[in-house]
Amino acid sequence: MKALFTCSDKPTISRNKFHRETLQNYFDYSECVSKGKSYASRIPSILVRLPFKMIGQDFFFVSYMGHFLVLYLRLFTKKPIVFDFYLSIYDMMCNDRKIYKPDSLLGKLTYWIEQKSLQLADYIIVDTHKLIETLSQNYNIPKEKFVRVPLTINEENVKPLQTERYKPQFTVLYVGSYIPLHGTEVIIEAARILQEQGDDTFFLMIGKGPDLEKCQTLAESYGLRNIEFKGFMSLEDLNYYYNATDINLGLFSVGERANSVVLNKTNDAFRVGKPHLTLKTDAMQEAFTDNEDIFFTKDNHPETLAARIVEIKQNPALLTQVGANALISYDQKLSNACARNIMATRIFAPLQKNIQKVPHAQ
């Protein structure tokens, strides 16, 4: 059976890398991707070549940020399309980052593209039941189309490692792109509270993004000595910090998107066997249990986060146990192997059966 993979993002990012390798293991594989540095350079290259690459294929796999590619493919074929939805562009642009308003022309266009891509795909991959409920309700999509598959990460570069501590004192790690979803200002305010209380917890912030400058300005205005900012780094380098710190922080913002997603860094923390501390949401509660394999905060107030950090810090036995359980949870329900098995059972097997039974027109 022949499969064609395409995506508009870089084909080398963890999620796309996983799908490409998985498809190569199961099918006669080909791809239409671009290694361009931006969407503006990648997209035209893909669109020009895609119709020719489609010839003779049995089904099509559209990966990260491929909403419009689903629409484009459907212009040329009736064959099955598997769509790794991952995230809602509409929700991200209108509700999370507030780039434009939902009732604006761009907002309505984004909603239409997203709705049509979901309607036209045969299988839709998402990572939480909460997101399935949200998308089904917001876009009137049958739940039967969705397949819940855990997030996949680069397991070659993110893994448990015996290493020296980054700091002698208790160290909290933030890794991310400083988007509003993460609530990084809450982390800065929690660092301020702990410094004012005389607590020596250290905050390490790694990454770059829209709210970085705001966070750095806040930290400077407060005269924080318990925080350090590092820029973007490779996963190979980042793996050291995952292993050399005590807790990895998740998200601390509220809203529909925050309530529906699990972050890549959540899986990263579980993969290295380090406790993850994040806001209690519907999506997080689907798979994780507070004080067993994860730590939750009940709300996104800085005072709550600061108090929770102190509580965890003062219970080293619980910290160790939650980290150990996190690694077990990763192996049992979050690993790439788990994701691959779900896709093989829920998507690949039915696809193969249906394609052999009913020939599809190009």
Summary of the structure (lengths in Angstrom):
residues: 362
radius of gyration: 21.4
end to end distance: 14.7
largest distance: 70.1
contacts: 1200
relative contact order: 0.12
helix: 51%
strand: 15%
